[in-house]
Amino acid sequence: MDRIDLFRTFARVVECASFTRAADSLALPRSTVSAAVSELEDRVGARLLHRTTRKVSPTQDGMAFYERCLRLIADVEETEGLFRDASAGTSGKLRVDVPGRIGRLVIAPALPAFLDAHPQLDMELRLTDRAVDLVEESVDCVLRVGPLSDSGLIARRIGDLRLINVASPAYLEKHGAPTHPAELGAHTAVNYSSPSTGRVEAWEWQEDGEVRTTAVRGRVTVNSAEAYIACCLAGLGLIQIPAYDVKAHVDEGELIEVMPGHRAAPMPMSLLYPHRKHLSRRLQAFADWLEERLKKDIL
C-alpha cells in the first residue's frame, strides 16, 4: 500500500472498531488490514490501537493521528478532484442517521430526487432516536432535534421545529377544550417517556417570555411518537408534538389544535458531523439538500 492507502485503512479500522469489519468494508483480507496498521505503527514509531479479542480502539496517540489522517485524506481527495466535474465528487457511500419519523415522513419520500441528481452516490439511511457515536458506528452525519450535549461534534443549525398542542374531537367533545394551561388540572394528557432516560416529559408552554412547565395527569404513558399520536387519536388525552408530525391529521380534522397561544418552545434541529473544514462533497451536497428540504416541509 502507498502511504495514503495506509492512512485510509487505519481510519477505517478506527471507524469500524474492528479489523474484520474494516476489512469487509474495504473488500480486503483481514490479514492485509492488520499488516497495514502494523506497518503504519512502525513508520510513526507509536502504538496507535488498543487491541482486544472483542474490540479495537485508538490509543491517545492513535486518536490524534486519526484526526490528522482524516484531514490528509480529505486534502488528497479534494486535490484529486480539482479538475473533475463537480458532480463526480459526490460518489461513494454516505451513512446518515436521522430521527425515525422525520426519516419516514420527510426524507425517504424525497430521497429519489436527491439520488437522481447524484447517480454515483449510494446512501445508508438509518432511523434511530438515540445518541449515535459517529466514529464507532461509521456514520457520516446525524440529524438531531433538541438541545445538544457537548459532544465535540460540529453542529450545523438547520432551524427550529414548531410544536403544537392537539386533541381528538372525541376527547374535546367529552372534556371540552382548555384555553389556558391553568385549566390543565381538569384534563388528561398522554404522557411521553423519553426512550433514552425513561423520564416523563412535563407539559411545557411559553408565557411572558418565560418557559413554564407543569405535570398533567395521564392514564397512559408511551415511549414512541407513533404510540403518542395513536393514543391521542383514540381520545386518551392531549399531546404536545411537532406540527409536521400531525399535519395530515389536523388537515383531515382528526386532531384539533388547542391553546395555540401557549405552545411549547420550538426545538432546535441540527446536523452533526465530526469535522468542520473537510466535509466531503457528498456530505456537503446532502447537508445542503437536507436543509432546503426540511425548511420547505417542516420548519
C-alpha positions as CSV (number, residue, x, y, z in Angstrom):
1,M,0.0,0.0,0.0
2,D,1.1,3.6,-0.6
3,R,1.0,5.9,2.4
4,I,-2.4,7.4,1.7
5,D,-3.9,3.9,1.5
6,L,-2.3,3.1,4.8
7,F,-4.0,6.2,6.3
8,R,-7.4,5.2,4.8
9,T,-7.0,1.7,6.1
10,F,-6.2,2.9,9.6
11,A,-9.0,5.4,9.6
12,R,-11.5,2.7,8.6
13,V,-10.3,0.4,11.4
14,V,-10.9,3.2,13.9
15,E,-14.3,3.9,12.5
16,C,-15.3,0.2,12.5
17,A,-13.6,-0.6,15.8
18,S,-12.8,-3.9,14.2
19,F,-10.2,-5.3,11.8
20,T,-12.7,-7.7,10.4
21,R,-15.4,-5.1,9.8
22,A,-12.9,-2.7,8.3
23,A,-11.6,-5.4,6.0
24,D,-15.1,-6.2,4.8
25,S,-15.9,-2.6,4.1
26,L,-12.6,-2.2,2.2
27,A,-13.0,-5.6,0.4
28,L,-9.6,-6.6,1.6
29,P,-8.3,-9.7,3.5
30,R,-8.2,-9.1,7.3
31,S,-4.5,-10.0,7.3
32,T,-3.8,-7.2,4.8
33,V,-5.6,-4.7,7.0
34,S,-3.8,-5.8,10.2
35,A,-0.4,-5.7,8.4
36,A,-1.2,-2.2,7.1
37,V,-1.8,-0.9,10.6
38,S,1.3,-2.6,11.9
39,E,3.3,-1.0,9.1
40,L,1.9,2.4,9.9
41,E,2.7,2.0,13.6
42,D,6.3,1.1,12.7
43,R,6.5,4.1,10.4
44,V,5.3,6.6,13.1
45,G,7.0,4.9,16.0
46,A,3.9,4.8,18.2
47,R,1.2,2.3,19.2
48,L,-2.0,3.6,17.6
49,L,-4.5,1.0,18.6
50,H,-5.6,-0.9,21.7
51,R,-6.3,-4.5,20.5
52,T,-8.6,-6.9,22.4
53,T,-10.4,-10.0,21.3
54,R,-13.7,-8.1,21.3
55,K,-12.8,-4.6,20.2
56,V,-10.2,-2.3,18.7
57,S,-10.0,1.3,19.9
58,P,-7.5,4.1,19.3
59,T,-4.8,5.0,21.9
60,Q,-4.4,8.6,22.8
61,D,-1.7,8.9,20.1
62,G,-3.9,6.9,17.8
63,M,-6.9,9.3,18.1
64,A,-4.7,12.3,17.4
65,F,-3.2,10.5,14.4
66,Y,-6.7,9.5,13.2
67,E,-7.8,13.2,13.3
68,R,-4.7,14.1,11.2
69,C,-5.3,11.2,8.8
70,L,-8.9,12.4,8.1
71,R,-7.6,15.9,7.2
72,L,-4.8,14.5,5.0
73,I,-7.2,12.1,3.2
74,A,-9.7,14.9,2.6
75,D,-6.9,17.1,1.2
76,V,-5.8,14.4,-1.1
77,E,-9.3,13.6,-2.3
78,E,-10.0,17.3,-2.8
79,T,-6.8,17.8,-4.8
80,E,-7.5,14.7,-6.9
81,G,-10.9,16.1,-7.8
82,L,-9.9,19.7,-8.6
83,F,-10.4,19.2,-12.4
84,R,-13.2,16.8,-12.4
85,D,-16.8,17.7,-13.0
86,A,-18.3,18.9,-9.6
87,S,-20.9,16.1,-9.7
88,A,-18.1,13.5,-9.9
89,G,-17.1,14.3,-6.3
90,T,-20.5,13.2,-5.0
91,S,-19.7,9.5,-5.3
92,G,-19.3,6.6,-2.9
93,K,-21.4,5.8,0.1
94,L,-22.9,8.2,2.6
95,R,-24.1,6.9,6.0
96,V,-26.7,9.1,7.6
97,D,-28.7,8.7,10.9
98,V,-32.0,10.6,11.4
99,P,-34.9,10.5,13.8
100,G,-37.4,7.8,12.8
101,R,-40.5,9.9,11.9
102,I,-38.5,12.6,10.0
103,G,-36.8,9.8,8.1
104,R,-40.1,8.1,7.2
105,L,-42.3,11.1,6.6
106,V,-39.9,13.6,5.1
107,I,-36.5,12.3,4.0
108,A,-37.3,8.9,2.5
109,P,-40.2,10.2,0.2
110,A,-37.9,13.0,-1.1
111,L,-34.8,10.9,-1.5
112,P,-35.3,9.7,-5.1
113,A,-34.8,13.3,-6.4
114,F,-31.5,13.6,-4.4
115,L,-30.2,10.3,-5.6
116,D,-31.2,11.0,-9.2
117,A,-29.2,14.2,-9.0
118,H,-26.1,12.2,-7.8
119,P,-26.2,8.9,-9.6
120,Q,-22.8,7.8,-8.3
121,L,-23.8,8.2,-4.7
122,D,-25.2,5.4,-2.5
123,M,-26.8,6.0,0.9
124,E,-27.2,4.1,4.1
125,L,-30.2,5.8,5.8
126,R,-30.6,4.7,9.5
127,L,-33.6,5.7,11.5
128,T,-32.9,6.0,15.3
129,D,-33.9,8.3,18.1
130,R,-30.9,7.5,20.3
131,A,-27.5,9.1,20.6
132,V,-25.1,7.8,18.0
133,D,-21.3,7.5,18.2
134,L,-20.3,8.7,14.7
135,V,-16.8,7.3,14.8
136,E,-17.6,3.9,16.3
137,E,-20.7,3.3,14.2
138,S,-19.1,4.7,11.0
139,V,-21.8,7.4,10.4
140,D,-21.0,10.5,8.4
141,C,-23.7,12.7,10.0
142,V,-26.7,12.6,12.3
143,L,-29.8,14.8,12.4
144,R,-30.9,15.6,15.9
145,V,-33.8,17.5,17.4
146,G,-33.5,19.3,20.8
147,P,-30.7,20.8,22.9
148,L,-27.2,19.3,22.2
149,S,-24.7,18.0,24.6
150,D,-21.1,19.0,24.4
151,S,-20.1,16.0,22.3
152,G,-17.2,17.6,20.4
153,L,-19.0,17.3,17.2
154,I,-19.6,20.1,14.8
155,A,-23.3,21.3,14.7
156,R,-24.9,22.9,11.7
157,R,-28.1,24.5,12.9
158,I,-30.9,23.8,10.5
159,G,-33.8,25.6,12.2
160,D,-36.4,25.3,14.9
161,L,-39.1,22.7,15.0
162,R,-42.5,24.2,15.9
163,L,-44.6,22.3,18.4
164,I,-48.4,22.4,18.9
165,N,-51.0,21.1,21.4
166,V,-53.6,18.8,19.9
167,A,-56.5,16.6,21.0
168,S,-59.1,14.4,19.1
169,P,-62.6,15.6,18.5
170,A,-63.9,12.8,20.7
171,Y,-61.7,14.0,23.6
172,L,-62.8,17.6,23.2
173,E,-66.5,16.7,23.0
174,K,-66.2,14.8,26.3
175,H,-63.9,17.1,28.2
176,G,-64.1,20.4,26.5
177,A,-61.1,22.4,25.1
178,P,-58.6,24.0,27.5
179,T,-57.9,27.6,26.7
180,H,-55.0,28.2,29.2
181,P,-52.5,25.9,30.9
182,A,-54.1,26.8,34.2
183,E,-57.1,24.6,33.2
184,L,-54.9,21.5,32.6
185,G,-55.7,20.2,36.1
186,A,-59.1,19.2,34.8
187,H,-57.7,17.5,31.8
188,T,-55.8,14.3,30.9
189,A,-52.7,14.0,28.7
190,V,-51.0,11.1,27.0
191,N,-47.6,11.1,28.8
192,Y,-44.4,10.7,26.8
193,S,-41.5,8.9,28.4
194,S,-38.0,9.5,26.9
195,P,-36.7,6.3,25.3
196,S,-33.2,7.1,26.5
197,T,-33.8,8.3,30.0
198,G,-37.3,7.0,30.9
199,R,-38.2,10.4,32.2
200,V,-41.7,11.5,31.6
201,E,-41.8,14.9,29.9
202,A,-43.6,17.7,31.6
203,W,-46.2,19.8,29.8
204,E,-44.5,23.0,28.6
205,W,-45.6,26.4,27.3
206,Q,-44.2,29.9,26.9
207,E,-45.7,32.8,28.7
208,D,-44.4,36.4,29.2
209,G,-41.2,35.4,27.6
210,E,-40.6,32.5,30.0
211,V,-40.8,28.7,29.6
212,R,-43.1,27.2,32.1
213,T,-43.9,23.6,32.9
214,T,-46.5,21.5,34.8
215,A,-47.3,17.9,35.3
216,V,-50.6,16.7,33.7
217,R,-52.4,13.6,34.8
218,G,-52.2,10.8,32.3
219,R,-53.5,7.3,32.4
220,V,-51.3,6.2,29.5
221,T,-47.5,6.6,29.1
222,V,-45.8,5.8,25.9
223,N,-42.2,6.0,24.6
224,S,-42.6,6.4,20.8
225,A,-44.1,9.1,18.6
226,E,-46.3,6.5,16.8
227,A,-47.9,5.4,20.1
228,Y,-48.2,9.0,21.3
229,I,-50.2,10.0,18.2
230,A,-52.2,6.8,18.2
231,C,-53.3,7.3,21.8
232,C,-54.3,10.9,21.1
233,L,-56.3,9.9,18.0
234,A,-58.1,7.3,20.3
235,G,-59.2,10.1,22.6
236,L,-56.9,9.3,25.5
237,G,-55.7,12.8,26.1
238,L,-53.9,15.9,25.0
239,I,-50.4,15.8,23.5
240,Q,-47.7,18.2,22.5
241,I,-46.0,17.3,19.3
242,P,-44.1,18.8,16.3
243,A,-46.6,20.3,13.9
244,Y,-45.3,18.4,10.9
245,D,-45.9,15.1,12.7
246,V,-49.6,15.5,12.8
247,K,-50.2,17.9,9.9
248,A,-52.2,15.3,7.9
249,H,-54.4,14.5,10.9
250,V,-55.0,18.2,11.6
251,D,-55.8,18.8,7.9
252,E,-58.3,15.9,8.0
253,G,-59.9,17.1,11.2
254,E,-58.8,14.0,13.1
255,L,-56.9,16.2,15.5
256,I,-57.6,19.8,16.6
257,E,-55.1,22.3,17.9
258,V,-55.8,23.7,21.4
259,M,-54.2,26.6,23.3
260,P,-52.4,28.0,20.2
261,G,-51.3,30.9,22.3
262,H,-49.5,28.7,24.8
263,R,-47.2,26.4,22.7
264,A,-44.0,24.8,23.9
265,A,-40.7,26.4,22.9
266,P,-39.6,25.4,19.4
267,M,-36.9,22.6,19.4
268,P,-33.6,23.3,17.6
269,M,-32.8,21.0,14.8
270,S,-29.1,20.4,14.0
271,L,-27.0,18.3,11.6
272,L,-23.9,16.9,13.4
273,Y,-20.7,15.7,11.8
274,P,-17.1,15.3,13.0
275,H,-15.1,17.9,11.1
276,R,-15.9,21.5,10.0
277,K,-13.1,22.1,7.5
278,H,-13.0,19.0,5.4
279,L,-16.5,18.0,4.5
280,S,-16.6,15.6,1.7
281,R,-18.5,16.7,-1.4
282,R,-21.1,14.1,-0.9
283,L,-21.7,15.2,2.7
284,Q,-21.8,18.8,1.7
285,A,-24.3,18.0,-1.1
286,F,-26.5,16.1,1.3
287,A,-26.4,18.7,4.1
288,D,-27.4,21.5,1.7
289,W,-30.2,19.4,0.2
290,L,-31.5,18.3,3.7
291,E,-31.5,21.8,5.0
292,E,-33.5,23.0,2.0
293,R,-35.9,20.0,2.2
294,L,-36.6,20.5,6.0
295,K,-37.1,24.2,5.7
296,K,-39.6,23.6,3.0
297,D,-41.5,20.7,4.6
298,I,-41.4,21.0,8.4
299,L,-39.8,24.2,9.6
